[in-house]
Amino acid sequence: MADDPTLGFVGLGVMGEPMCRNLAKKSGRTVVGHDVRVEPLGRLGRHGVEGVETLEKAIERADILFLSLPGGEQLEAVIEGPGGILERGRRGQIVVDHSTAPVELTRELAGKLKEKRIDYLDAPVARTRQAAQDGTLAIMVGGKKTTFQKVRRYLKCVGTDITYCGGVGNGQAVKLLNNMVLVETVAALADALAIGRRAGLDGEVLFQALSKGSADSFALRNHGLKSLLPGEYPEQAFSTAYALKDLRYALELARDVRIDARLAKEAERILRKTIEAGLGDNYFPALLEVIEDVGE
């Protein structure tokens, strides 16, 4: 790989666009970007990102190619599909996948890329859309440590807490378990809020008291106080549909290692009901609407 690599970024959605912007602003490298939509390319052009019209051009230009895709299906298409990385990639290239995808699929795709001498890191991200904008994401990385060391300086452009988790697939495993615990915690907070309100408690008083005790958590201070309490579940955030996708991936991993994961299964059931209620595109704490409506 060249000492001054060209960086590519594919997938410029809610998280990917600000991550690409921070990469361009802080890396000191040429950054090329691609998305199926033209709007983010126009916005990023003002920050020095060179927009390219096709995936093939992004692959051909980039020495290190970052991906931020909706899920495993899209990841498979970008790597194995026509004009994808397996077809257009080259020896010595590095692929850094910030998507959230199944662990087994990640390891399978990494193995295929390895046959072409393309290095692969799974590097899913955690925290909020605001953290993506601020460059303060948490990043969990799996893959060869030598490859991780080559790209760490670029990961620091988009994140402040970067954890090397071991071999390929381990980054995804940590991310999926993070999101599993988060969804379960938010569901527990929704239960507490619904019970407390029906018992005559002021929700603000309840959550503030919990935040000063052993029930305090990141989920309480963010998802609880900022979303559950005011009943605000905007779109263009971590939606119920996305939360369900990540939870399904975590349950796949649980089945692979023969763990029943009963609490995760219950959280999955509540998310499915939330989607059935028409809230699939809303921020996933919207599950409170279902819990309060049916007295879950």
C-alpha positions as CSV (number, residue, x, y, z in Angstrom):
1,M,0.0,0.0,0.0
2,A,1.2,3.5,-0.8
3,D,2.5,5.8,1.9
4,D,-0.2,8.4,0.8
5,P,-3.2,6.1,0.1
6,T,-6.3,7.3,-1.5
7,L,-9.3,6.6,0.7
8,G,-12.7,5.5,-0.5
9,F,-16.0,5.6,1.2
10,V,-19.1,3.7,0.0
11,G,-22.5,4.2,1.7
12,L,-23.2,7.9,2.7
13,G,-26.3,7.5,4.8
14,V,-27.2,8.9,8.2
15,M,-23.9,7.6,9.7
16,G,-21.7,7.3,6.6
17,E,-22.0,10.8,5.4
18,P,-20.7,12.5,8.5
19,M,-18.0,9.8,8.9
20,C,-16.8,10.4,5.3
21,R,-16.8,14.2,6.0
22,N,-14.7,13.8,9.1
23,L,-12.3,11.5,7.2
24,A,-11.9,14.1,4.5
25,K,-11.4,16.9,7.0
26,K,-8.9,15.1,9.3
27,S,-7.0,12.5,7.3
28,G,-5.0,14.7,5.0
29,R,-5.7,12.2,2.2
30,T,-7.7,12.3,-1.0
31,V,-11.1,10.8,-0.3
32,V,-13.5,9.5,-3.0
33,G,-17.1,8.8,-2.1
34,H,-19.9,6.9,-3.6
35,D,-23.6,6.4,-2.8
36,V,-26.7,5.5,-4.9
37,R,-28.0,8.9,-4.0
38,V,-26.5,12.1,-5.4
39,E,-27.5,14.4,-2.6
40,P,-24.8,13.4,-0.1
41,L,-22.2,13.6,-2.8
42,G,-23.1,17.2,-3.4
43,R,-22.9,18.1,0.3
44,L,-19.6,16.3,0.8
45,G,-18.1,17.9,-2.3
46,R,-18.0,21.1,-0.3
47,H,-15.7,19.4,2.2
48,G,-13.3,18.1,-0.4
49,V,-14.7,14.6,-1.1
50,E,-14.5,13.6,-4.7
51,G,-17.8,12.0,-5.7
52,V,-17.7,9.1,-8.1
53,E,-20.8,7.8,-10.0
54,T,-20.2,4.1,-9.7
55,L,-19.1,1.5,-7.2
56,E,-16.5,0.3,-9.7
57,K,-14.8,3.7,-9.8
58,A,-14.7,3.9,-6.0
59,I,-13.1,0.5,-5.8
60,E,-10.6,1.2,-8.5
61,R,-9.5,4.6,-7.0
62,A,-9.3,3.5,-3.3
63,D,-6.3,2.0,-1.6
64,I,-8.3,1.7,1.6
65,L,-12.0,1.4,1.0
66,F,-14.5,2.1,3.9
67,L,-18.0,0.8,3.8
68,S,-21.1,1.9,5.7
69,L,-24.0,-0.1,4.5
70,P,-27.5,-0.9,5.8
71,G,-26.8,-4.6,6.5
72,G,-25.6,-8.0,5.4
73,E,-27.5,-8.1,2.2
74,Q,-26.0,-4.8,0.9
75,L,-22.6,-5.9,2.1
76,E,-22.8,-9.1,0.1
77,A,-23.8,-7.2,-3.0
78,V,-21.0,-4.7,-2.7
79,I,-18.4,-7.5,-2.3
80,E,-19.7,-10.3,-4.4
81,G,-22.1,-8.6,-6.8
82,P,-21.3,-7.5,-10.4
83,G,-18.7,-4.8,-10.4
84,G,-18.0,-5.5,-6.7
85,I,-14.9,-5.8,-4.7
86,L,-14.1,-9.4,-5.5
87,E,-14.4,-8.5,-9.2
88,R,-12.7,-5.1,-9.2
89,G,-10.5,-5.2,-6.1
90,R,-6.7,-5.7,-6.2
91,R,-3.9,-7.3,-4.2
92,G,-2.8,-5.1,-1.3
93,Q,-6.1,-3.3,-1.0
94,I,-7.7,-2.9,2.4
95,V,-11.5,-3.0,3.0
96,V,-12.8,-1.6,6.3
97,D,-16.4,-2.4,6.9
98,H,-18.3,-0.1,9.2
99,S,-21.7,-1.8,8.5
100,T,-23.4,-4.1,11.0
101,A,-23.6,-7.6,9.5
102,P,-23.8,-11.2,10.6
103,V,-20.6,-12.7,12.1
104,E,-20.7,-15.8,9.9
105,L,-21.2,-13.8,6.7
106,T,-18.4,-11.4,7.7
107,R,-16.0,-14.3,8.1
108,E,-17.1,-15.9,4.9
109,L,-16.6,-12.7,2.9
110,A,-13.3,-12.0,4.5
111,G,-12.1,-15.4,3.5
112,K,-13.0,-14.8,-0.1
113,L,-11.2,-11.5,-0.2
114,K,-8.2,-13.1,1.4
115,E,-7.9,-15.4,-1.6
116,K,-7.4,-12.2,-3.7
117,R,-4.9,-10.9,-1.2
118,I,-7.3,-8.2,-0.1
119,D,-7.2,-7.5,3.7
120,Y,-10.5,-7.1,5.5
121,L,-11.4,-5.5,8.8
122,D,-14.9,-5.5,10.3
123,A,-15.2,-2.3,12.2
124,P,-18.8,-1.6,13.1
125,V,-19.6,1.6,15.0
126,A,-21.6,2.4,18.1
127,R,-23.2,5.6,19.5
128,T,-25.5,8.1,18.0
129,R,-25.9,10.1,14.8
130,Q,-24.6,13.1,16.8
131,A,-21.4,11.1,17.6
132,A,-20.9,10.4,13.9
133,Q,-21.2,14.1,13.2
134,D,-18.8,15.0,16.1
135,G,-16.3,12.2,15.2
136,T,-16.7,10.6,18.6
137,L,-18.0,7.1,17.6
138,A,-17.0,3.9,19.4
139,I,-15.4,1.4,16.9
140,M,-15.0,-2.3,17.5
141,V,-12.5,-3.9,15.1
142,G,-11.8,-7.5,14.0
143,G,-9.1,-8.7,11.6
144,K,-5.4,-8.9,11.4
145,K,-3.7,-6.7,13.9
146,T,-1.1,-5.5,11.4
147,T,-3.9,-4.4,9.1
148,F,-5.6,-2.6,12.1
149,Q,-2.4,-0.8,12.8
150,K,-2.2,0.5,9.2
151,V,-5.7,2.0,9.4
152,R,-5.9,3.1,13.0
153,R,-4.9,6.7,12.2
154,Y,-7.9,6.9,9.8
155,L,-10.3,5.3,12.3
156,K,-9.3,8.1,14.8
157,C,-10.7,10.6,12.3
158,V,-14.2,9.3,13.0
159,G,-14.0,7.7,16.4
160,T,-12.6,8.4,19.9
161,D,-12.9,4.9,21.4
162,I,-11.4,2.2,19.2
163,T,-11.2,-1.3,20.5
164,Y,-9.2,-4.1,18.7
165,C,-11.3,-7.2,19.4
166,G,-9.2,-9.9,17.8
167,G,-9.7,-11.9,14.6
168,V,-12.1,-11.2,11.8
169,G,-15.7,-11.2,12.8
170,N,-15.0,-10.3,16.4
171,G,-15.7,-6.7,15.8
172,Q,-19.2,-7.6,14.6
173,A,-19.7,-9.9,17.5
174,V,-19.0,-7.2,20.0
175,K,-21.2,-4.7,18.2
176,L,-24.1,-7.1,18.0
177,L,-23.9,-7.9,21.7
178,N,-23.6,-4.1,22.4
179,N,-26.8,-3.5,20.5
180,M,-28.5,-6.5,22.0
181,V,-27.9,-5.2,25.6
182,L,-28.9,-1.7,24.5
183,V,-32.3,-2.8,23.1
184,E,-33.0,-5.0,26.2
185,T,-32.1,-2.0,28.4
186,V,-34.3,0.4,26.6
187,A,-37.2,-2.1,26.7
188,A,-36.6,-2.4,30.5
189,L,-36.7,1.4,30.8
190,A,-39.9,1.5,28.8
191,D,-41.4,-1.1,31.2
192,A,-40.4,0.9,34.2
193,L,-41.8,4.2,32.7
194,A,-45.1,2.6,31.8
195,I,-45.5,1.0,35.2
196,G,-44.4,4.1,37.0
197,R,-46.9,6.4,35.2
198,R,-49.8,4.0,35.8
199,A,-48.8,3.9,39.4
200,G,-49.0,7.7,39.6
201,L,-45.4,8.6,39.3
202,D,-44.0,11.5,37.4
203,G,-41.8,10.1,34.7
204,E,-39.2,12.8,35.0
205,V,-38.9,12.2,38.8
206,L,-38.6,8.4,38.2
207,F,-35.9,8.6,35.6
208,Q,-33.9,11.3,37.4
209,A,-34.0,9.1,40.5
210,L,-32.9,6.1,38.6
211,S,-30.0,8.1,37.1
212,K,-28.7,8.7,40.6
213,G,-28.9,5.0,41.6
214,S,-27.6,1.6,40.4
215,A,-30.1,1.6,37.5
216,D,-28.1,4.5,35.8
217,S,-26.8,3.8,32.3
218,F,-26.0,5.4,29.0
219,A,-29.3,4.2,27.7
220,L,-31.2,5.9,30.6
221,R,-29.4,9.2,30.1
222,N,-29.9,9.2,26.3
223,H,-32.6,6.9,25.1
224,G,-34.6,7.3,28.3
225,L,-34.4,11.0,29.2
226,K,-34.2,12.3,25.6
227,S,-36.6,9.9,23.8
228,L,-38.8,7.7,26.1
229,L,-39.7,10.5,28.5
230,P,-40.8,13.2,26.0
231,G,-42.2,10.6,23.6
232,E,-40.0,11.7,20.7
233,Y,-39.2,9.0,18.2
234,P,-37.8,10.8,15.1
235,E,-37.1,9.2,11.8
236,Q,-33.6,9.3,10.4
237,A,-32.3,7.9,13.6
238,F,-31.6,4.3,14.7
239,S,-34.9,3.0,13.6
240,T,-37.0,0.1,15.0
241,A,-36.4,-1.8,11.7
242,Y,-32.6,-1.4,12.1
243,A,-32.7,-2.3,15.8
244,L,-34.6,-5.5,14.8
245,K,-32.1,-6.3,12.1
246,D,-29.2,-6.0,14.6
247,L,-31.0,-8.1,17.2
248,R,-31.8,-10.8,14.6
249,Y,-28.0,-11.0,13.8
250,A,-27.3,-11.3,17.6
251,L,-29.8,-14.1,17.9
252,E,-28.2,-15.8,14.9
253,L,-24.9,-15.7,16.8
254,A,-26.6,-17.0,19.9
255,R,-28.0,-20.0,18.0
256,D,-24.6,-20.7,16.5
257,V,-23.0,-21.0,20.0
258,R,-26.1,-22.7,21.5
259,I,-27.3,-20.0,23.9
260,D,-31.1,-19.5,24.3
261,A,-30.9,-15.7,24.8
262,R,-34.4,-15.5,26.3
263,L,-34.3,-11.8,27.0
264,A,-33.1,-11.0,23.5
265,K,-36.0,-13.1,22.1
266,E,-38.5,-11.1,24.2
267,A,-37.0,-7.8,23.0
268,E,-37.3,-9.1,19.4
269,R,-41.0,-9.8,19.9
270,I,-41.6,-6.3,21.2
271,L,-39.7,-4.7,18.3
272,R,-41.8,-6.8,15.8
273,K,-45.0,-5.5,17.5
274,T,-43.7,-2.0,17.2
275,I,-43.1,-2.4,13.5
276,E,-46.6,-3.9,13.1
277,A,-47.9,-0.7,14.8
278,G,-46.5,1.3,12.0
279,L,-43.4,2.6,13.8
280,G,-40.7,0.7,11.9
281,D,-39.0,3.9,10.6
282,N,-39.1,5.7,13.9
283,Y,-36.3,5.8,16.5
284,F,-36.6,2.4,18.3
285,P,-37.5,3.7,21.8
286,A,-41.0,3.9,20.1
287,L,-41.4,0.4,21.5
288,L,-42.8,2.3,24.5
289,E,-46.0,3.0,22.5
290,V,-46.6,-0.7,22.2
291,I,-45.8,-1.4,25.8
292,E,-48.2,1.3,27.1
293,D,-50.9,0.5,24.6
294,V,-51.2,-3.2,25.3
295,G,-49.9,-3.3,28.9
296,E,-46.9,-5.5,28.0
